[in-house]
Amino acid sequence: MINAPYTFTTIWAMVKPWLDPSTAKKIKIIGSNYLDVLKKDIDVDQIPVEYGGTRPNFPWTVPDNIEK
């Protein structure tokens, strides 16, 4: 989750120790300084422009196999 509000990151910090470590490491809660974190795992040309990347016209659609 990117651009998470401070309250959410605080709650996550309290909940995370209760989770199995293998589950907790799969979840990333990132505040407003998310671009550098995204760039570690995603090429900048695949990050939509509105999130600081260079990919224009990102297809924000729900796949056909998911019920709306």
mmCIF file of the N, C-alpha and C atoms, coordinates in Angstrom:
data_MODEL
# 
_entry.id   MODEL 
# 
loop_
_atom_site.group_PDB 
_atom_site.id 
_atom_site.type_symbol 
_atom_site.label_atom_id 
_atom_site.label_alt_id 
_atom_site.label_comp_id 
_atom_site.label_asym_id 
_atom_site.label_entity_id 
_atom_site.label_seq_id 
_atom_site.pdbx_PDB_ins_code 
_atom_site.Cartn_x 
_atom_site.Cartn_y 
_atom_site.Cartn_z 
_atom_site.occupancy 
_atom_site.B_iso_or_equiv 
_atom_site.pdbx_formal_charge 
_atom_site.auth_seq_id 
_atom_site.auth_comp_id 
_atom_site.auth_asym_id 
_atom_site.auth_atom_id 
_atom_site.pdbx_PDB_model_num 
ATOM 1   N N  . MET A 1 1  ? 0.847   -1.146  0.000   1.00 0.00 ? 1  MET A N  1 
ATOM 2   C CA . MET A 1 1  ? 0.000   0.000   0.000   1.00 0.00 ? 1  MET A CA 1 
ATOM 3   C C  . MET A 1 1  ? 0.902   1.221   0.000   1.00 0.00 ? 1  MET A C  1 
ATOM 4   N N  . ILE A 1 2  ? 0.631   2.128   -0.899  1.00 0.00 ? 2  ILE A N  1 
ATOM 5   C CA . ILE A 1 2  ? 1.442   3.343   -0.960  1.00 0.00 ? 2  ILE A CA 1 
ATOM 6   C C  . ILE A 1 2  ? 0.619   4.547   -0.510  1.00 0.00 ? 2  ILE A C  1 
ATOM 7   N N  . ASN A 1 3  ? 1.327   5.559   -0.090  1.00 0.00 ? 3  ASN A N  1 
ATOM 8   C CA . ASN A 1 3  ? 0.730   6.813   0.346   1.00 0.00 ? 3  ASN A CA 1 
ATOM 9   C C  . ASN A 1 3  ? -0.255  6.589   1.500   1.00 0.00 ? 3  ASN A C  1 
ATOM 10  N N  . ALA A 1 4  ? 0.082   5.656   2.362   1.00 0.00 ? 4  ALA A N  1 
ATOM 11  C CA . ALA A 1 4  ? -0.767  5.338   3.506   1.00 0.00 ? 4  ALA A CA 1 
ATOM 12  C C  . ALA A 1 4  ? -0.700  6.469   4.526   1.00 0.00 ? 4  ALA A C  1 
ATOM 13  N N  . PRO A 1 5  ? -1.825  6.811   5.126   1.00 0.00 ? 5  PRO A N  1 
ATOM 14  C CA . PRO A 1 5  ? -1.803  7.863   6.149   1.00 0.00 ? 5  PRO A CA 1 
ATOM 15  C C  . PRO A 1 5  ? -1.035  7.415   7.393   1.00 0.00 ? 5  PRO A C  1 
ATOM 16  N N  . TYR A 1 6  ? -0.605  8.368   8.159   1.00 0.00 ? 6  TYR A N  1 
ATOM 17  C CA . TYR A 1 6  ? 0.192   8.104   9.357   1.00 0.00 ? 6  TYR A CA 1 
ATOM 18  C C  . TYR A 1 6  ? -0.522  7.148   10.312  1.00 0.00 ? 6  TYR A C  1 
ATOM 19  N N  . THR A 1 7  ? -1.822  7.329   10.472  1.00 0.00 ? 7  THR A N  1 
ATOM 20  C CA . THR A 1 7  ? -2.562  6.466   11.392  1.00 0.00 ? 7  THR A CA 1 
ATOM 21  C C  . THR A 1 7  ? -2.514  5.005   10.940  1.00 0.00 ? 7  THR A C  1 
ATOM 22  N N  . PHE A 1 8  ? -2.575  4.787   9.636   1.00 0.00 ? 8  PHE A N  1 
ATOM 23  C CA . PHE A 1 8  ? -2.535  3.422   9.121   1.00 0.00 ? 8  PHE A CA 1 
ATOM 24  C C  . PHE A 1 8  ? -1.172  2.792   9.356   1.00 0.00 ? 8  PHE A C  1 
ATOM 25  N N  . THR A 1 9  ? -0.110  3.553   9.108   1.00 0.00 ? 9  THR A N  1 
ATOM 26  C CA . THR A 1 9  ? 1.232   3.001   9.329   1.00 0.00 ? 9  THR A CA 1 
ATOM 27  C C  . THR A 1 9  ? 1.461   2.713   10.812  1.00 0.00 ? 9  THR A C  1 
ATOM 28  N N  . THR A 1 10 ? 0.873   3.521   11.694  1.00 0.00 ? 10 THR A N  1 
ATOM 29  C CA . THR A 1 10 ? 0.983   3.288   13.128  1.00 0.00 ? 10 THR A CA 1 
ATOM 30  C C  . THR A 1 10 ? 0.252   2.011   13.522  1.00 0.00 ? 10 THR A C  1 
ATOM 31  N N  . ILE A 1 11 ? -0.955  1.841   13.013  1.00 0.00 ? 11 ILE A N  1 
ATOM 32  C CA . ILE A 1 11 ? -1.726  0.625   13.306  1.00 0.00 ? 11 ILE A CA 1 
ATOM 33  C C  . ILE A 1 11 ? -0.997  -0.601  12.764  1.00 0.00 ? 11 ILE A C  1 
ATOM 34  N N  . TRP A 1 12 ? -0.431  -0.488  11.560  1.00 0.00 ? 12 TRP A N  1 
ATOM 35  C CA . TRP A 1 12 ? 0.305   -1.616  10.971  1.00 0.00 ? 12 TRP A CA 1 
ATOM 36  C C  . TRP A 1 12 ? 1.488   -2.006  11.860  1.00 0.00 ? 12 TRP A C  1 
ATOM 37  N N  . ALA A 1 13 ? 2.157   -1.023  12.411  1.00 0.00 ? 13 ALA A N  1 
ATOM 38  C CA . ALA A 1 13 ? 3.295   -1.307  13.286  1.00 0.00 ? 13 ALA A CA 1 
ATOM 39  C C  . ALA A 1 13 ? 2.864   -2.092  14.527  1.00 0.00 ? 13 ALA A C  1 
ATOM 40  N N  . MET A 1 14 ? 1.634   -1.879  14.978  1.00 0.00 ? 14 MET A N  1 
ATOM 41  C CA . MET A 1 14 ? 1.138   -2.614  16.141  1.00 0.00 ? 14 MET A CA 1 
ATOM 42  C C  . MET A 1 14 ? 0.642   -4.013  15.768  1.00 0.00 ? 14 MET A C  1 
ATOM 43  N N  . VAL A 1 15 ? 0.086   -4.163  14.581  1.00 0.00 ? 15 VAL A N  1 
ATOM 44  C CA . VAL A 1 15 ? -0.486  -5.445  14.150  1.00 0.00 ? 15 VAL A CA 1 
ATOM 45  C C  . VAL A 1 15 ? 0.587   -6.396  13.629  1.00 0.00 ? 15 VAL A C  1 
ATOM 46  N N  . LYS A 1 16 ? 1.589   -5.875  12.969  1.00 0.00 ? 16 LYS A N  1 
ATOM 47  C CA . LYS A 1 16 ? 2.613   -6.683  12.305  1.00 0.00 ? 16 LYS A CA 1 
ATOM 48  C C  . LYS A 1 16 ? 3.261   -7.741  13.212  1.00 0.00 ? 16 LYS A C  1 
ATOM 49  N N  . PRO A 1 17 ? 3.606   -7.436  14.460  1.00 0.00 ? 17 PRO A N  1 
ATOM 50  C CA . PRO A 1 17 ? 4.223   -8.464  15.306  1.00 0.00 ? 17 PRO A CA 1 
ATOM 51  C C  . PRO A 1 17 ? 3.321   -9.678  15.577  1.00 0.00 ? 17 PRO A C  1 
ATOM 52  N N  . TRP A 1 18 ? 2.037   -9.527  15.419  1.00 0.00 ? 18 TRP A N  1 
ATOM 53  C CA . TRP A 1 18 ? 1.099   -10.618 15.674  1.00 0.00 ? 18 TRP A CA 1 
ATOM 54  C C  . TRP A 1 18 ? 1.000   -11.573 14.491  1.00 0.00 ? 18 TRP A C  1 
ATOM 55  N N  . LEU A 1 19 ? 1.483   -11.157 13.331  1.00 0.00 ? 19 LEU A N  1 
ATOM 56  C CA . LEU A 1 19 ? 1.402   -11.983 12.131  1.00 0.00 ? 19 LEU A CA 1 
ATOM 57  C C  . LEU A 1 19 ? 2.589   -12.924 12.021  1.00 0.00 ? 19 LEU A C  1 
ATOM 58  N N  . ASP A 1 20 ? 2.388   -13.994 11.291  1.00 0.00 ? 20 ASP A N  1 
ATOM 59  C CA . ASP A 1 20 ? 3.496   -14.897 10.980  1.00 0.00 ? 20 ASP A CA 1 
ATOM 60  C C  . ASP A 1 20 ? 4.531   -14.100 10.182  1.00 0.00 ? 20 ASP A C  1 
ATOM 61  N N  . PRO A 1 21 ? 5.811   -14.223 10.490  1.00 0.00 ? 21 PRO A N  1 
ATOM 62  C CA . PRO A 1 21 ? 6.838   -13.444 9.788   1.00 0.00 ? 21 PRO A CA 1 
ATOM 63  C C  . PRO A 1 21 ? 6.811   -13.618 8.264   1.00 0.00 ? 21 PRO A C  1 
ATOM 64  N N  . SER A 1 22 ? 6.512   -14.819 7.784   1.00 0.00 ? 22 SER A N  1 
ATOM 65  C CA . SER A 1 22 ? 6.484   -15.009 6.329   1.00 0.00 ? 22 SER A CA 1 
ATOM 66  C C  . SER A 1 22 ? 5.314   -14.254 5.696   1.00 0.00 ? 22 SER A C  1 
ATOM 67  N N  . THR A 1 23 ? 4.240   -14.077 6.417   1.00 0.00 ? 23 THR A N  1 
ATOM 68  C CA . THR A 1 23 ? 3.102   -13.297 5.918   1.00 0.00 ? 23 THR A CA 1 
ATOM 69  C C  . THR A 1 23 ? 3.411   -11.808 5.998   1.00 0.00 ? 23 THR A C  1 
ATOM 70  N N  . ALA A 1 24 ? 3.947   -11.372 7.121   1.00 0.00 ? 24 ALA A N  1 
ATOM 71  C CA . ALA A 1 24 ? 4.233   -9.954  7.328   1.00 0.00 ? 24 ALA A CA 1 
ATOM 72  C C  . ALA A 1 24 ? 5.225   -9.407  6.307   1.00 0.00 ? 24 ALA A C  1 
ATOM 73  N N  . LYS A 1 25 ? 6.190   -10.210 5.885   1.00 0.00 ? 25 LYS A N  1 
ATOM 74  C CA . LYS A 1 25 ? 7.184   -9.682  4.939   1.00 0.00 ? 25 LYS A CA 1 
ATOM 75  C C  . LYS A 1 25 ? 6.626   -9.533  3.520   1.00 0.00 ? 25 LYS A C  1 
ATOM 76  N N  . LYS A 1 26 ? 5.460   -10.093 3.250   1.00 0.00 ? 26 LYS A N  1 
ATOM 77  C CA . LYS A 1 26 ? 4.817   -9.958  1.941   1.00 0.00 ? 26 LYS A CA 1 
ATOM 78  C C  . LYS A 1 26 ? 4.032   -8.650  1.821   1.00 0.00 ? 26 LYS A C  1 
ATOM 79  N N  . ILE A 1 27 ? 3.813   -7.992  2.940   1.00 0.00 ? 27 ILE A N  1 
ATOM 80  C CA . ILE A 1 27 ? 3.001   -6.774  2.977   1.00 0.00 ? 27 ILE A CA 1 
ATOM 81  C C  . ILE A 1 27 ? 3.899   -5.581  3.233   1.00 0.00 ? 27 ILE A C  1 
ATOM 82  N N  . LYS A 1 28 ? 3.765   -4.562  2.398   1.00 0.00 ? 28 LYS A N  1 
ATOM 83  C CA . LYS A 1 28 ? 4.535   -3.330  2.586   1.00 0.00 ? 28 LYS A CA 1 
ATOM 84  C C  . LYS A 1 28 ? 3.559   -2.165  2.696   1.00 0.00 ? 28 LYS A C  1 
ATOM 85  N N  . ILE A 1 29 ? 3.671   -1.432  3.773   1.00 0.00 ? 29 ILE A N  1 
ATOM 86  C CA . ILE A 1 29 ? 2.869   -0.236  3.984   1.00 0.00 ? 29 ILE A CA 1 
ATOM 87  C C  . ILE A 1 29 ? 3.845   0.931   3.895   1.00 0.00 ? 29 ILE A C  1 
ATOM 88  N N  . ILE A 1 30 ? 3.650   1.792   2.907   1.00 0.00 ? 30 ILE A N  1 
ATOM 89  C CA . ILE A 1 30 ? 4.595   2.872   2.630   1.00 0.00 ? 30 ILE A CA 1 
ATOM 90  C C  . ILE A 1 30 ? 3.857   4.197   2.708   1.00 0.00 ? 30 ILE A C  1 
ATOM 91  N N  . GLY A 1 31 ? 4.451   5.155   3.369   1.00 0.00 ? 31 GLY A N  1 
ATOM 92  C CA . GLY A 1 31 ? 3.852   6.483   3.493   1.00 0.00 ? 31 GLY A CA 1 
ATOM 93  C C  . GLY A 1 31 ? 4.017   7.296   2.215   1.00 0.00 ? 31 GLY A C  1 
ATOM 94  N N  . SER A 1 32 ? 4.191   8.582   2.372   1.00 0.00 ? 32 SER A N  1 
ATOM 95  C CA . SER A 1 32 ? 4.228   9.481   1.214   1.00 0.00 ? 32 SER A CA 1 
ATOM 96  C C  . SER A 1 32 ? 5.553   9.428   0.439   1.00 0.00 ? 32 SER A C  1 
ATOM 97  N N  . ASN A 1 33 ? 6.596   8.863   1.007   1.00 0.00 ? 33 ASN A N  1 
ATOM 98  C CA . ASN A 1 33 ? 7.882   8.740   0.305   1.00 0.00 ? 33 ASN A CA 1 
ATOM 99  C C  . ASN A 1 33 ? 7.996   7.349   -0.317  1.00 0.00 ? 33 ASN A C  1 
ATOM 100 N N  . TYR A 1 34 ? 7.084   7.033   -1.216  1.00 0.00 ? 34 TYR A N  1 
ATOM 101 C CA . TYR A 1 34 ? 6.983   5.680   -1.745  1.00 0.00 ? 34 TYR A CA 1 
ATOM 102 C C  . TYR A 1 34 ? 7.755   5.443   -3.041  1.00 0.00 ? 34 TYR A C  1 
ATOM 103 N N  . LEU A 1 35 ? 8.104   6.484   -3.792  1.00 0.00 ? 35 LEU A N  1 
ATOM 104 C CA . LEU A 1 35 ? 8.687   6.291   -5.118  1.00 0.00 ? 35 LEU A CA 1 
ATOM 105 C C  . LEU A 1 35 ? 10.004  5.517   -5.075  1.00 0.00 ? 35 LEU A C  1 
ATOM 106 N N  . ASP A 1 36 ? 10.895  5.847   -4.176  1.00 0.00 ? 36 ASP A N  1 
ATOM 107 C CA . ASP A 1 36 ? 12.178  5.127   -4.097  1.00 0.00 ? 36 ASP A CA 1 
ATOM 108 C C  . ASP A 1 36 ? 11.964  3.654   -3.765  1.00 0.00 ? 36 ASP A C  1 
ATOM 109 N N  . VAL A 1 37 ? 10.975  3.359   -2.923  1.00 0.00 ? 37 VAL A N  1 
ATOM 110 C CA . VAL A 1 37 ? 10.676  1.974   -2.569  1.00 0.00 ? 37 VAL A CA 1 
ATOM 111 C C  . VAL A 1 37 ? 10.116  1.234   -3.788  1.00 0.00 ? 37 VAL A C  1 
ATOM 112 N N  . LEU A 1 38 ? 9.226   1.892   -4.523  1.00 0.00 ? 38 LEU A N  1 
ATOM 113 C CA . LEU A 1 38 ? 8.664   1.268   -5.728  1.00 0.00 ? 38 LEU A CA 1 
ATOM 114 C C  . LEU A 1 38 ? 9.749   0.980   -6.762  1.00 0.00 ? 38 LEU A C  1 
ATOM 115 N N  . LYS A 1 39 ? 10.679  1.909   -6.920  1.00 0.00 ? 39 LYS A N  1 
ATOM 116 C CA . LYS A 1 39 ? 11.740  1.751   -7.915  1.00 0.00 ? 39 LYS A CA 1 
ATOM 117 C C  . LYS A 1 39 ? 12.653  0.562   -7.622  1.00 0.00 ? 39 LYS A C  1 
ATOM 118 N N  . LYS A 1 40 ? 12.705  0.099   -6.380  1.00 0.00 ? 40 LYS A N  1 
ATOM 119 C CA . LYS A 1 40 ? 13.529  -1.062  -6.047  1.00 0.00 ? 40 LYS A CA 1 
ATOM 120 C C  . LYS A 1 40 ? 12.991  -2.331  -6.701  1.00 0.00 ? 40 LYS A C  1 
ATOM 121 N N  . ASP A 1 41 ? 11.666  -2.406  -6.879  1.00 0.00 ? 41 ASP A N  1 
ATOM 122 C CA . ASP A 1 41 ? 11.041  -3.621  -7.400  1.00 0.00 ? 41 ASP A CA 1 
ATOM 123 C C  . ASP A 1 41 ? 10.372  -3.455  -8.757  1.00 0.00 ? 41 ASP A C  1 
ATOM 124 N N  . ILE A 1 42 ? 10.120  -2.215  -9.176  1.00 0.00 ? 42 ILE A N  1 
ATOM 125 C CA . ILE A 1 42 ? 9.374   -1.963  -10.412 1.00 0.00 ? 42 ILE A CA 1 
ATOM 126 C C  . ILE A 1 42 ? 10.151  -0.977  -11.274 1.00 0.00 ? 42 ILE A C  1 
ATOM 127 N N  . ASP A 1 43 ? 10.269  -1.273  -12.566 1.00 0.00 ? 43 ASP A N  1 
ATOM 128 C CA . ASP A 1 43 ? 10.908  -0.335  -13.488 1.00 0.00 ? 43 ASP A CA 1 
ATOM 129 C C  . ASP A 1 43 ? 10.085  0.948   -13.552 1.00 0.00 ? 43 ASP A C  1 
ATOM 130 N N  . VAL A 1 44 ? 10.766  2.091   -13.604 1.00 0.00 ? 44 VAL A N  1 
ATOM 131 C CA . VAL A 1 44 ? 10.082  3.388   -13.597 1.00 0.00 ? 44 VAL A CA 1 
ATOM 132 C C  . VAL A 1 44 ? 9.137   3.533   -14.795 1.00 0.00 ? 44 VAL A C  1 
ATOM 133 N N  . ASP A 1 45 ? 9.428   2.849   -15.897 1.00 0.00 ? 45 ASP A N  1 
ATOM 134 C CA . ASP A 1 45 ? 8.532   2.946   -17.059 1.00 0.00 ? 45 ASP A CA 1 
ATOM 135 C C  . ASP A 1 45 ? 7.266   2.107   -16.887 1.00 0.00 ? 45 ASP A C  1 
ATOM 136 N N  . GLN A 1 46 ? 7.155   1.370   -15.782 1.00 0.00 ? 46 GLN A N  1 
ATOM 137 C CA . GLN A 1 46 ? 5.945   0.606   -15.481 1.00 0.00 ? 46 GLN A CA 1 
ATOM 138 C C  . GLN A 1 46 ? 5.127   1.240   -14.348 1.00 0.00 ? 46 GLN A C  1 
ATOM 139 N N  . ILE A 1 47 ? 5.641   2.313   -13.773 1.00 0.00 ? 47 ILE A N  1 
ATOM 140 C CA . ILE A 1 47 ? 4.933   3.031   -12.710 1.00 0.00 ? 47 ILE A CA 1 
ATOM 141 C C  . ILE A 1 47 ? 4.134   4.153   -13.365 1.00 0.00 ? 47 ILE A C  1 
ATOM 142 N N  . PRO A 1 48 ? 2.822   4.231   -13.089 1.00 0.00 ? 48 PRO A N  1 
ATOM 143 C CA . PRO A 1 48 ? 2.001   5.283   -13.697 1.00 0.00 ? 48 PRO A CA 1 
ATOM 144 C C  . PRO A 1 48 ? 2.510   6.686   -13.366 1.00 0.00 ? 48 PRO A C  1 
ATOM 145 N N  . VAL A 1 49 ? 2.292   7.604   -14.281 1.00 0.00 ? 49 VAL A N  1 
ATOM 146 C CA . VAL A 1 49 ? 2.740   8.992   -14.132 1.00 0.00 ? 49 VAL A CA 1 
ATOM 147 C C  . VAL A 1 49 ? 2.216   9.600   -12.832 1.00 0.00 ? 49 VAL A C  1 
ATOM 148 N N  . GLU A 1 50 ? 0.968   9.311   -12.473 1.00 0.00 ? 50 GLU A N  1 
ATOM 149 C CA . GLU A 1 50 ? 0.398   9.919   -11.263 1.00 0.00 ? 50 GLU A CA 1 
ATOM 150 C C  . GLU A 1 50 ? 1.065   9.451   -9.979  1.00 0.00 ? 50 GLU A C  1 
ATOM 151 N N  . TYR A 1 51 ? 1.900   8.417   -10.072 1.00 0.00 ? 51 TYR A N  1 
ATOM 152 C CA . TYR A 1 51 ? 2.653   7.945   -8.904  1.00 0.00 ? 51 TYR A CA 1 
ATOM 153 C C  . TYR A 1 51 ? 4.148   8.223   -9.042  1.00 0.00 ? 51 TYR A C  1 
ATOM 154 N N  . GLY A 1 52 ? 4.525   9.066   -9.986  1.00 0.00 ? 52 GLY A N  1 
ATOM 155 C CA . GLY A 1 52 ? 5.911   9.478   -10.131 1.00 0.00 ? 52 GLY A CA 1 
ATOM 156 C C  . GLY A 1 52 ? 6.705   8.721   -11.175 1.00 0.00 ? 52 GLY A C  1 
ATOM 157 N N  . GLY A 1 53 ? 6.070   7.780   -11.872 1.00 0.00 ? 53 GLY A N  1 
ATOM 158 C CA . GLY A 1 53 ? 6.745   7.025   -12.923 1.00 0.00 ? 53 GLY A CA 1 
ATOM 159 C C  . GLY A 1 53 ? 6.611   7.707   -14.266 1.00 0.00 ? 53 GLY A C  1 
ATOM 160 N N  . THR A 1 54 ? 6.909   6.963   -15.312 1.00 0.00 ? 54 THR A N  1 
ATOM 161 C CA . THR A 1 54 ? 6.850   7.537   -16.663 1.00 0.00 ? 54 THR A CA 1 
ATOM 162 C C  . THR A 1 54 ? 5.831   6.850   -17.558 1.00 0.00 ? 54 THR A C  1 
ATOM 163 N N  . ARG A 1 55 ? 5.032   5.924   -17.024 1.00 0.00 ? 55 ARG A N  1 
ATOM 164 C CA . ARG A 1 55 ? 4.066   5.209   -17.854 1.00 0.00 ? 55 ARG A CA 1 
ATOM 165 C C  . ARG A 1 55 ? 2.772   6.015   -18.002 1.00 0.00 ? 55 ARG A C  1 
ATOM 166 N N  . PRO A 1 56 ? 2.539   6.533   -19.219 1.00 0.00 ? 56 PRO A N  1 
ATOM 167 C CA . PRO A 1 56 ? 1.285   7.265   -19.447 1.00 0.00 ? 56 PRO A CA 1 
ATOM 168 C C  . PRO A 1 56 ? 0.147   6.292   -19.756 1.00 0.00 ? 56 PRO A C  1 
ATOM 169 N N  . ASN A 1 57 ? -1.059  6.734   -19.560 1.00 0.00 ? 57 ASN A N  1 
ATOM 170 C CA . ASN A 1 57 ? -2.251  5.969   -19.934 1.00 0.00 ? 57 ASN A CA 1 
ATOM 171 C C  . ASN A 1 57 ? -2.249  4.557   -19.371 1.00 0.00 ? 57 ASN A C  1 
ATOM 172 N N  . PHE A 1 58 ? -1.967  4.426   -18.091 1.00 0.00 ? 58 PHE A N  1 
ATOM 173 C CA . PHE A 1 58 ? -1.975  3.103   -17.466 1.00 0.00 ? 58 PHE A CA 1 
ATOM 174 C C  . PHE A 1 58 ? -3.389  2.547   -17.507 1.00 0.00 ? 58 PHE A C  1 
ATOM 175 N N  . PRO A 1 59 ? -3.555  1.309   -17.943 1.00 0.00 ? 59 PRO A N  1 
ATOM 176 C CA . PRO A 1 59 ? -4.904  0.745   -18.099 1.00 0.00 ? 59 PRO A CA 1 
ATOM 177 C C  . PRO A 1 59 ? -5.522  0.311   -16.765 1.00 0.00 ? 59 PRO A C  1 
ATOM 178 N N  . TRP A 1 60 ? -6.134  1.240   -16.067 1.00 0.00 ? 60 TRP A N  1 
ATOM 179 C CA . TRP A 1 60 ? -6.765  0.918   -14.783 1.00 0.00 ? 60 TRP A CA 1 
ATOM 180 C C  . TRP A 1 60 ? -8.099  0.248   -15.026 1.00 0.00 ? 60 TRP A C  1 
ATOM 181 N N  . THR A 1 61 ? -8.068  -1.028  -15.325 1.00 0.00 ? 61 THR A N  1 
ATOM 182 C CA . THR A 1 61 ? -9.294  -1.780  -15.566 1.00 0.00 ? 61 THR A CA 1 
ATOM 183 C C  . THR A 1 61 ? -9.318  -3.023  -14.705 1.00 0.00 ? 61 THR A C  1 
ATOM 184 N N  . VAL A 1 62 ? -10.496 -3.502  -14.440 1.00 0.00 ? 62 VAL A N  1 
ATOM 185 C CA . VAL A 1 62 ? -10.670 -4.748  -13.703 1.00 0.00 ? 62 VAL A CA 1 
ATOM 186 C C  . VAL A 1 62 ? -10.629 -5.893  -14.711 1.00 0.00 ? 62 VAL A C  1 
ATOM 187 N N  . PRO A 1 63 ? -9.799  -6.910  -14.471 1.00 0.00 ? 63 PRO A N  1 
ATOM 188 C CA . PRO A 1 63 ? -9.758  -8.037  -15.401 1.00 0.00 ? 63 PRO A CA 1 
ATOM 189 C C  . PRO A 1 63 ? -11.139 -8.677  -15.559 1.00 0.00 ? 63 PRO A C  1 
ATOM 190 N N  . ASP A 1 64 ? -11.400 -9.235  -16.725 1.00 0.00 ? 64 ASP A N  1 
ATOM 191 C CA . ASP A 1 64 ? -12.704 -9.825  -17.016 1.00 0.00 ? 64 ASP A CA 1 
ATOM 192 C C  . ASP A 1 64 ? -13.072 -10.969 -16.093 1.00 0.00 ? 64 ASP A C  1 
ATOM 193 N N  . ASN A 1 65 ? -12.072 -11.666 -15.566 1.00 0.00 ? 65 ASN A N  1 
ATOM 194 C CA . ASN A 1 65 ? -12.370 -12.832 -14.737 1.00 0.00 ? 65 ASN A CA 1 
ATOM 195 C C  . ASN A 1 65 ? -12.650 -12.479 -13.271 1.00 0.00 ? 65 ASN A C  1 
ATOM 196 N N  . ILE A 1 66 ? -12.677 -11.193 -12.933 1.00 0.00 ? 66 ILE A N  1 
ATOM 197 C CA . ILE A 1 66 ? -12.983 -10.772 -11.572 1.00 0.00 ? 66 ILE A CA 1 
ATOM 198 C C  . ILE A 1 66 ? -14.371 -10.155 -11.538 1.00 0.00 ? 66 ILE A C  1 
ATOM 199 N N  . GLU A 1 67 ? -15.175 -10.643 -10.609 1.00 0.00 ? 67 GLU A N  1 
ATOM 200 C CA . GLU A 1 67 ? -16.545 -10.151 -10.494 1.00 0.00 ? 67 GLU A CA 1 
ATOM 201 C C  . GLU A 1 67 ? -16.544 -8.725  -9.973  1.00 0.00 ? 67 GLU A C  1 
ATOM 202 N N  . LYS A 1 68 ? -17.317 -7.852  -10.602 1.00 0.00 ? 68 LYS A N  1 
ATOM 203 C CA . LYS A 1 68 ? -17.381 -6.434  -10.220 1.00 0.00 ? 68 LYS A CA 1 
ATOM 204 C C  . LYS A 1 68 ? -18.418 -6.192  -9.170  1.00 0.00 ? 68 LYS A C  1 
# 
